[in-house]
Amino acid sequence: MTAAELQITTCLAPISVYSPYDGSLVGTVETTNPADINELLETARRGVVIAQNLPRHRRAAILEGAAQIVERNLDEFAATIVREAGKTIVQARKEVLRCVNTLKLSAEEAKRNAGEIVPFDAYTGSEQRQGWFTREPLGIITAITPYNDPLNLVAHKLGPAIAGGNAVLLKPSNRTPFSAIKLVEALRDAGLPEEVITVAHGDRKLVTALITAREVRMVSFTGGFATGEAITRAAGLKKLAMELGGNAPVIVMNDCDFDKAVEACVSGAFWAAGQNCIGAQRILIQADLYDRFREAFVAATQNLNVGDPMNEAMDVGPMISKEVAERTEAVVNDAISAGAKLLCGNYRDGSLYHPTVLEGTPLTCRLWHEEVFAPVVMLARFDRLDEAIEMANDPEYSLHAGIFTKDLNVALEAANRIEAGGVMINDSSDYRFDAMPFGGFKYGSMGREGVRYAYEDMTQPKVVCINRGNSLPHKRGT
């Protein structure tokens, strides 16, 4: 290898991060060379030994301390989210508070979910045996996080991993690394040894190195289906947790609380500029209510303020980049060409894509079947609940769904028959509480987030069984 080639492989260009709103430079982070994977793993190996030897009360204290640091610096964390992700400042503050809650839930999990007694005497012949199982760390976990919730989705991986006594190789989105970096700094300021979390920044080659390393015992990924499929093919024999997105339906029945349904659906469709995996994408409205709902929904959508995300009055900020907004515009135009009717929106100003409402979208259209991950929603009419459920279940993957009705029997029937990881009754599909199990149904569903459930995925049971039928030797005293 020549000196010039050596310089290329060891001195990679830094990653520049730009504001989605105005394109200004937010900052740069050093690119991690995939060739340095052995150094990363060596740090993680030390981190595993340190993490698993941290007593549970110490893990909990670190997580609780980090939560307090984040909460004390709420405005600084929120401003970072706005600058790099483009969320409105109001939405960014809510994400910071959710991160605080996620860390606190993780602190509690560190103290309580240690295992349980196993009733060996429930089996004939084991009457003289008793024992328990503990929850032990997996070891090294690779965590790969997206740009849309750049702080709380990192907390959802780091919090349970730390609670379980693991070390983490963290690869945040190249678009939004600074929220992750600030969270790691808060954990270290709260007392977490540096070796427990190793942050790496880079491209697909780095991801490949992080997921294929034999010593990595689990890959926890949140992102798109194509990347998720590539990870599953490459990762090898290890645990996988995948949150790969959705295409959420919301059913609006004739007897719903009308004003509540409209308000919740508008928020559910356009929160975070629609870059929300459980955001309402398809709103299915019963026929007798359809015209009234459409009129109110479109009017409320047109009243949303779109612009500078640091402005407190804004409801919708930019998409993550101009290129993503352009792709959204193209997908919507394809749907219109296929027969969908535009009711409002489909107007782009740089990375600002105005909230868009369609009706009559053909059920064969790509927009109907795939996740749009943008401020785009489709309205559709139905007559009977059976028809709505059939439409709701149409895509091959699903995260959340919602239904608005005053009839408990209808609500429970829908909850039973809708194929989704969560069914929100009298809420939009985008409601999520950070303690609940969260994940998809059907294609691509692997594991669950939500602190307790991620913690259990990130630990492994160890059984201890004592046979009282064979006396244990006694050591004589002196």
C-alpha positions, 0 to 999 in steps of 0.5 A: 500500500502506498503512502497516499493509499494509507492516508485515504484509508486512515483519514476519512473526510468528516461528516458535515451536518446541515440544518434541514430548514436553511441549509446552514452548517450545524457541525461536523463529526469525525468519520469512523474508519471501518478498518478500525472495527477491532479497536471499537470491539476492544473498547466494547469488550472492556465495556462489557466487563465494566457494565456487567459488574456495575451493581444494579443500583449503580446502573439505576443511579446513572440512568436517573442521573442522566435523566436529571441532566437532560431535564435540566438542559431541556432547552439546549437538547431541544434546540439541538433537535431543531437544528439537526432534525428540523422538528418544531421547537414545541415538538422537540421539547416534547421529545426531550421530555419523552427521553427523560421518561425513557431514561427513568423507566430504564432506571426502574427496570435495572432494579426490578427485572432480575429474574424469578423463581422457577417452580421445579416441583411442578414436575413429577420427580423434581420435588426436591429441586428448587431454584430461579433464573436471573437475567444476564447481559448479552454482551456487545449490542450494536444500536443503529438509530434514525433521524426522525426522533434523534434523541428519544429513539437513542434513549430507547436503545441505550437505556435498556442496554445499560439497565441490562449490563451491556456494552453498546456500539452506537451508530446514530444517523449521519443526519442527526448525530449531535442529539445522540452525542449529547445523550451519551455525554449526559450518561457519562456525566452521570457516572457511566464509564466511557467504555460502556458506549462507543459512538461511531459515525460512518456509511454502509461499510461501517454499518456492515462492520458493526453488524457482522462482527462475531462478538456482537450478540445483538443488533437493534435497528430502527429504520427503513425496510431495505436497510433492515433486510440487508442487515438480516442477510449480513448479521449472522447468528445473533439477536435482531430487533427491527422497527421498520416502519408502518402505514398506519390506518385510522378508522372513523366511525359515524358515531365518533366524537367528531371534533376530537377525531378531526383534531387527533387525525390532523396531529397524527398525520402531520406531527414531525412533518409526517416523518413518524412511523406511526403517523396516520397515513390512511384515514378511513371514514364511514360513508355518512360522515365522510363529506363532513369529516373531509371538509373539517379535516382539510380546513384544519390542515390548511390552518397549520403554520409551516415554516421556521421550526424555531418559531413557536407558532409553527406547526410543521417544520421542514422534512429532513432534506430538500431531496426527501421533500422532492421525492415526496412530491414525486410520489404524490404526483404519481398518485395523482396521475393514477387517479387520486384527487388532491384536496390541499397541499402538494406544495414544496418550498425547498425542504418545506413540504406543505401538508397534503391531503388526497382522496380517491387514491387507487388501492393499487397505488404505491402510496396506498401500500408503502410507508410515505414517511411525509406529511401526506394523508389519504382519505377513503370512504367505507360503508361497513366495518368489515370493509374498513378492517379489510382496507386497514389490513391491506399492506404487508406490514403494520405498526399501529392503527386507530379507531374512533367510535363510541361503541365499545363493542365496535372498538373491541371488534376492530382491536381484535381483527386489525393486524397491527402491533397496537390499536389506539381506541379514540386516539390517532395511530401515533399515540405511544407511551414509552413503557408499552411494547412497541413493534410491528405485525406481519412482514419484518416484525422482530422484537419489541421496543418499550423499556421493559421489553427491550431490556428483556431482549437485551438480556438472557436467562440463566437458570440456577437449580439446587437438588436438595435430594443430594446433600451439599458438603458442609465445610467444618469450622475451625 
